[in-house]
Amino acid sequence: MPNLVTVTLTERKQTCTDTYLFEFIDSAKNYYYCIANDLSLNDRYNKFIINSVTASADNTNAEIDFNLNTQYTYNIYENPSSSLSPVGLWNCETGIAKVLNAPTGSVYFTGSTVLPIYQVYAS
């Protein structure tokens, strides 16, 4: 299921990359990663589509297998080399996110700095 994620990373980025590594860490210290490209056409915000899947996630293609109804710490890194490891990457944003299973069966990602758009909501 595609989820539109909108954040403001431009003021913190150090390179010209449009590729970012998303890192999600649950309370048991399990790490989940995916690479996504910035789809925005302006400098005011960054827009990504992250697909939540239940099996065989292609983490290099903006797919991730979220545990529903779980709270995560998230980090978003500049990722010009398209690496699935944050080692040596610049952290542009850190926050708290909740992944919720909506009554309609949709997956909702809520982050502390994510703007409310489509199926992605912020607190």
N, C-alpha and C positions, 0 to 999 in steps of 0.2 A: 504494500500500500504506500503510495507516494505521500510524503509529508513536506510541505513547504516550510523551510526554516529561514527566518530573516534575522540577521544580527548586524551589528556595526563593528566591523573589523578594520576598516580602511585607515582610521586614525592611528592604529597600533601596528600596522604592517610595516615591514622593513624592505621588502622586495616588490617586484612587479608581478608576482605570481597570482593566478586566479585559482590555484589548486590548494586545498586545505585538508588537514587531517583532523577528523573529529574523534575524540577519545572520551569514552564514558566509563566511569568506575562506580561499581555498586558497593553496598556496605560490606560485602564479603571480600572486597578488594579484587573482584574479577574485572578485567579490562576488556572493553569492546572498542573496535576501531573501524572507521570507514573513511575513504577518500571521496571528497566531493568538489566539484568545480563551481566557482562563483558564477551565477547566471544573471546578476544584476547588470543594468545598463547605465548605472550612475555611481557617483562616489558617496552618496548619502547613506547607503546601507549595502549589505551583501546578502544575496538570496541564493539558497541552495535547495535542491530536492533530495531528500534522503528517503530511500525506500525501506520500509520495515518488512522483513520476510521471516518466514518460520523455519526455513530449511535452506541449506546451501547458499548462504549469503555470499555475494561477490563484493567483498570489502573494498576492492580497488575501483568499484563502479557504483559508489554511493548506496550500497546495500548493507543492512545490519540486522542481526537477529536480536531484537530487544526482548527482555523479560518484561512482561506487562505489569502494570501497577507497582512499579519499582522506582525508587528515587536514585539518581545518579549524580556524581560530581562530573562535570564535563569540562574539557579543555579543547580549544580550537587552535591549531598550529598552522602557520604558513608552511606549505609543503611543495616547493618547486621541484623536488626530485620524485614526487609521488610515492613516498615511503610509507609503510604501515607501522613504522616505529617513530616515536616522538624524539628520540635521541638526536640532539643537535638542531632541532627545529625551534623556531621562535613562537612562543605562546602568545597569541593575540587576545584570547579571552578565556576566563574561567568562571564557572557558575554552578548552580544547582538546577537539575532538570528532573521532572517527573514524567514517566511514560505511562499513560493511562489507556485502558481499554474503554472506549466510549460506548454508550448504550447501543449505538448503531453498528457496533463491530469495528469501527474505525480506530486507529491507533493515534493518540494525541501525545505530542512531545511538548512539555512546558518547561521553559527555562527562565532564569531570572532576568535575562536581558533580551529574550526573543519577543518580537512584536507579534500580535495576533493576526495571523493570515491563514486562510483555508483551514487545514486540519491541525495547525500548530498554534498553540496558545501559551501565553505567558502569564506569570503571576506577578 
